[in-house]
Amino acid sequence: ADAEVRVKGARDGHEHVGVAGNEETVEWLWDHHFAAVAGDAIAFEAWPPKAPYILHDHLLAMWGTPIGELWNLEELAEVCKKENKYSFFLTSAPLNVHGGIASPPNALAIM
């Protein structure tokens, strides 16, 4: 199905905050060579998505970039503030489930 048809199917009457799904965001993510993206919202991108720039399509299907959603970032933000350090190495090893499509992140931030 084309992007417009899929967007209509995604509309469930709810709207959620997230990263803007537009050409500028797609280009910025591409130009900055993200290996993965994550956020603490219900979806990484604003919901419902707006065609033709559906970030899930670009990130997962086109670029193979993992998306983390519903991450609890409060404790990490507190540690960053306490240490006055806002850069770190983040690693996440999802469960290796044959045929799986989602997993808890099992993430670790190394300051």
C-alpha positions in Angstrom: 0.0 0.0 0.0 1.2 3.5 -0.6 2.0 5.9 2.2 -1.4 7.7 2.2 -3.3 4.4 2.5 -1.0 3.3 5.4 -1.4 6.6 7.2 -5.2 6.3 7.0 -4.9 2.9 8.6 -2.8 4.2 11.4 -5.3 6.9 12.5 -6.9 5.7 15.6 -8.2 9.0 17.0 -5.1 9.6 19.1 -2.3 12.1 18.6 1.1 11.8 20.2 4.1 14.1 20.5 7.3 13.0 18.7 9.9 13.9 16.1 8.5 15.7 13.1 8.1 13.4 10.1 9.1 15.8 7.3 11.8 16.2 4.6 14.0 18.3 6.9 14.1 15.7 9.6 14.7 12.9 7.2 17.6 14.8 5.6 19.0 15.8 9.1 19.0 12.2 10.4 20.6 11.0 7.1 23.3 13.7 7.1 24.2 13.0 10.8 24.6 9.2 10.2 22.5 8.0 13.1 23.1 4.3 13.9 19.9 4.1 16.0 17.2 6.5 17.4 15.2 6.4 20.6 12.8 8.5 22.7 10.5 8.3 25.6 7.2 8.9 23.7 4.7 6.3 22.5 6.3 6.6 19.1 9.6 8.1 17.9 7.8 10.2 15.4 4.8 12.4 15.9 1.6 10.4 15.6 -0.3 10.0 13.4 2.4 10.1 10.8 2.0 12.4 7.7 2.8 11.0 4.3 5.1 10.9 2.4 7.7 11.3 5.2 6.9 8.4 7.5 10.0 8.1 9.6 9.5 4.4 10.3 9.7 3.8 6.6 13.0 5.7 6.3 14.6 4.5 9.5 13.6 0.8 9.5 12.9 -0.3 5.9 15.2 2.0 3.9 18.2 2.5 6.3 18.0 -0.5 8.7 18.1 2.0 11.7 16.7 0.6 14.9 14.0 2.6 16.7 13.6 2.7 20.5 10.2 3.8 21.8 8.9 4.3 25.4 12.3 4.5 26.9 12.4 5.6 30.5 15.1 8.4 30.3 14.4 10.1 33.6 17.2 8.3 35.5 19.7 8.9 32.7 18.7 12.6 32.7 19.2 12.9 36.5 22.7 11.3 36.3 23.7 13.6 33.4 22.6 16.6 35.4 24.4 15.4 38.6 27.6 14.7 36.7 27.2 17.7 34.4 28.0 15.4 31.5 25.7 15.0 28.6 27.6 12.8 26.3 28.0 9.0 26.7 28.3 5.7 24.9 24.9 4.0 24.6 24.6 0.4 23.8 21.4 -1.7 23.5 21.2 -5.4 22.9 17.7 -6.5 22.1 16.6 -10.0 22.7 17.5 -12.4 19.9 14.1 -13.9 19.2 13.8 -15.8 15.9 11.1 -14.0 13.9 10.6 -11.3 16.6 9.7 -7.8 15.7 10.2 -6.1 19.1 12.1 -6.5 22.3 12.9 -4.8 25.6 16.0 -2.6 24.9 18.4 -3.9 27.5 20.2 -0.6 27.2 23.3 0.6 29.0 24.8 4.2 29.0 28.5 4.4 29.8 29.5 7.8 31.0 
